[in-house]
Amino acid sequence: VSNDYQILENQLSQSTVKEAPSKAKEIIDKMRKDKIINDAQHLELLQNVKMIKDSYGESDKAVSAMKSLIKNSLGAGTISGLGYYGFSKLGGE
């Protein structure tokens, strides 16, 4: 993972509960722009961020789940099949 992504991950970790969804979206958008993920994966990640936000609201647990989602996505380089299974593994319902 490039230094740019490490910086963005750190910013996500340090973001407030209100800032976290937009910071996660920024990282996801960059991943698509840099061709780390394709359009379908981009949409899936954005949907996962929305599910996390809807499930946990503005909470530390939401920030933690978003951080895990981004970290796992960057580490794997692909999120194929993440969907509900991945969300549930992150602590979702």
Secondary structure, 3 states (H helix, E strand, C coil): CCHHHHHHHHHHHHCCCCCHHHHHHHHHHHHHHCCCCCHHHHHHHHHHHHHHHHHHCCCHHHHHHHHHHHHHHHHHCCCCCCHHHHHHHCCCC
